């Protein structure tokens, strides 16, 4: 398996998490009290996981792509 293939798997999983977040978000209007609090906590966790998977997947897919941008590293002469 190449890094690009692994990155694609991460991106696919991120999309599945996004779909699950949409389903859970639609259920929020029918909840109240502790159930609402628990669902919101679950959604926040899933959003964090989705973001991390998307970032990692993009980095893996683009790992060998030559970029004209320089990394943001600045060296100071002290």
C-alpha positions as CSV (number, residue, x, y, z in Angstrom):
1,X,0.0,0.0,0.0
2,X,1.3,3.4,-0.9
3,X,1.1,6.6,1.1
4,X,-1.4,8.0,-1.4
5,X,-3.7,4.9,-1.0
6,X,-3.5,5.2,2.8
7,X,-4.3,8.9,2.5
8,X,-7.4,8.0,0.4
9,X,-8.5,5.6,3.1
10,X,-8.2,8.3,5.7
11,X,-10.2,10.7,3.5
12,X,-12.9,8.1,2.9
13,X,-13.2,7.5,6.7
14,X,-13.4,11.2,7.2
15,X,-16.3,11.4,4.8
16,X,-18.1,8.5,6.6
17,X,-17.6,10.4,9.9
18,X,-19.0,13.5,8.3
19,X,-22.1,11.6,7.2
20,X,-22.5,10.2,10.8
21,X,-22.2,13.7,12.2
22,X,-25.0,14.9,9.9
23,X,-27.2,12.1,11.1
24,X,-26.6,12.9,14.7
25,X,-27.0,16.6,14.2
26,X,-30.4,16.0,12.7
27,X,-31.5,14.2,15.9
28,X,-30.6,17.1,18.2
29,X,-33.9,18.8,17.7
30,X,-35.7,15.8,19.3
31,X,-33.5,15.6,22.4
32,X,-33.4,17.5,25.6
33,X,-31.6,17.4,29.0
34,X,-28.9,14.9,29.5
35,X,-29.5,13.2,26.1
36,X,-28.9,16.5,24.3
37,X,-25.7,17.1,26.3
38,X,-24.4,13.5,25.5
39,X,-25.3,13.9,21.8
40,X,-23.5,17.2,21.6
41,X,-20.4,15.7,23.3
42,X,-20.5,12.8,20.8
43,X,-20.7,15.2,17.9
44,X,-17.8,17.4,19.1
45,X,-15.7,14.3,19.5
46,X,-16.6,13.0,16.0
47,X,-15.9,16.5,14.5
48,X,-12.4,16.4,16.0
49,X,-11.8,12.9,14.7
50,X,-13.1,13.9,11.2
51,X,-10.9,16.9,11.1
52,X,-7.8,15.0,12.1
53,X,-8.5,12.2,9.6
54,X,-9.0,14.8,6.8
55,X,-5.8,16.6,7.6
56,X,-3.8,13.4,7.9
57,X,-5.3,12.0,4.7
58,X,-4.5,15.2,2.7
59,X,-0.9,15.2,4.0
60,X,-0.4,11.5,3.0
61,X,-2.0,12.0,-0.5
62,X,0.2,15.1,-1.1
63,X,3.4,13.7,0.5
64,X,5.3,13.3,-2.7
65,X,3.8,16.2,-4.6
66,X,6.4,18.8,-5.2
67,X,5.2,22.2,-4.0
68,X,6.5,25.6,-5.0
69,X,5.6,26.8,-1.5
70,X,8.4,26.9,1.1
71,X,7.6,25.5,4.5
72,X,7.0,28.2,7.1
73,X,10.3,28.1,8.9
74,X,12.2,31.3,9.5
75,X,15.7,31.3,10.8
76,X,16.9,34.2,12.8
77,X,20.5,35.2,13.3
78,X,20.9,36.0,16.9
